[in-house]
Amino acid sequence: MDRNERLTLAQAAMERAAGLARDAEDAARSTHFRDKAEPFAAASAAWAEVARSHAALAAVLPETEPTDA
């Protein structure tokens, strides 16, 4: 897996984490779904860790060479 692929995976994981964080915030403000806030927040934190891991791996990989298409 090259650097660009890792960065793409990091971006996707970050977007997933952000979406789950928004869900956690919405649940925390809801009277009916407040009990769902903590699981959403935990899932968001897990996806954020995945994003950080992919970004860290990308940081140590060499620049991806452009391909002639």
C-alpha positions as a Markdown table, in Angstrom:
| # | Residue | x | y | z |
|---|---|---|---|---|
| 1 | Met | 0.0 | 0.0 | 0.0 |
| 2 | Asp | 1.5 | 3.3 | -1.0 |
| 3 | Arg | 1.4 | 6.7 | 0.7 |
| 4 | Asn | -1.6 | 8.1 | -1.3 |
| 5 | Glu | -3.6 | 5.0 | -0.5 |
| 6 | Arg | -2.8 | 5.4 | 3.2 |
| 7 | Leu | -3.8 | 9.1 | 3.1 |
| 8 | Thr | -7.1 | 8.2 | 1.3 |
| 9 | Leu | -7.9 | 5.7 | 4.1 |
| 10 | Ala | -6.9 | 8.2 | 6.7 |
| 11 | Gln | -9.3 | 10.8 | 5.2 |
| 12 | Ala | -12.2 | 8.2 | 5.0 |
| 13 | Ala | -11.7 | 7.2 | 8.6 |
| 14 | Met | -11.5 | 10.9 | 9.7 |
| 15 | Glu | -14.8 | 11.6 | 7.9 |
| 16 | Arg | -16.4 | 8.5 | 9.6 |
| 17 | Ala | -15.1 | 9.7 | 13.0 |
| 18 | Ala | -16.5 | 13.2 | 12.4 |
| 19 | Gly | -19.9 | 11.8 | 11.4 |
| 20 | Leu | -20.1 | 9.7 | 14.5 |
| 21 | Ala | -19.0 | 12.6 | 16.6 |
| 22 | Arg | -21.9 | 14.6 | 15.2 |
| 23 | Asp | -24.2 | 11.7 | 15.9 |
| 24 | Ala | -23.0 | 11.6 | 19.5 |
| 25 | Glu | -23.6 | 15.3 | 19.9 |
| 26 | Asp | -27.1 | 15.0 | 18.5 |
| 27 | Ala | -27.8 | 12.1 | 20.8 |
| 28 | Ala | -26.5 | 13.9 | 23.8 |
| 29 | Arg | -29.0 | 16.8 | 23.1 |
| 30 | Ser | -31.9 | 14.4 | 22.6 |
| 31 | Thr | -34.2 | 13.4 | 25.4 |
| 32 | His | -35.0 | 10.1 | 23.7 |
| 33 | Phe | -31.6 | 9.1 | 22.5 |
| 34 | Arg | -29.2 | 10.4 | 25.2 |
| 35 | Asp | -28.2 | 6.8 | 26.1 |
| 36 | Lys | -26.7 | 6.4 | 22.5 |
| 37 | Ala | -24.3 | 9.4 | 22.9 |
| 38 | Glu | -21.6 | 7.4 | 24.7 |
| 39 | Pro | -21.5 | 4.5 | 22.2 |
| 40 | Phe | -21.4 | 7.0 | 19.3 |
| 41 | Ala | -18.6 | 8.9 | 21.0 |
| 42 | Ala | -16.6 | 5.7 | 21.6 |
| 43 | Ala | -17.1 | 4.6 | 17.9 |
| 44 | Ser | -15.9 | 8.1 | 16.9 |
| 45 | Ala | -12.8 | 7.8 | 19.0 |
| 46 | Ala | -12.0 | 4.4 | 17.5 |
| 47 | Trp | -12.3 | 5.7 | 14.0 |
| 48 | Ala | -10.2 | 8.7 | 14.9 |
| 49 | Glu | -7.5 | 6.3 | 16.1 |
| 50 | Val | -7.7 | 4.4 | 12.8 |
| 51 | Ala | -7.3 | 7.7 | 10.9 |
| 52 | Arg | -4.2 | 8.6 | 13.0 |
| 53 | Ser | -2.7 | 5.2 | 12.4 |
| 54 | His | -3.1 | 5.5 | 8.6 |
| 55 | Ala | -1.7 | 9.0 | 8.7 |
| 56 | Ala | 1.3 | 7.9 | 10.8 |
| 57 | Leu | 2.0 | 5.1 | 8.3 |
| 58 | Ala | 1.7 | 7.5 | 5.4 |
| 59 | Ala | 4.1 | 9.9 | 7.1 |
| 60 | Val | 6.9 | 7.3 | 7.0 |
| 61 | Leu | 6.3 | 6.1 | 3.4 |
| 62 | Pro | 8.0 | 7.8 | 0.5 |
| 63 | Glu | 6.2 | 10.2 | -1.8 |
| 64 | Thr | 4.0 | 8.4 | -4.3 |
| 65 | Glu | 5.4 | 8.8 | -7.8 |
| 66 | Pro | 2.8 | 10.1 | -10.3 |
| 67 | Thr | 1.9 | 7.5 | -12.9 |
| 68 | Asp | 1.6 | 8.2 | -16.6 |
| 69 | Ala | -2.0 | 7.3 | -17.5 |
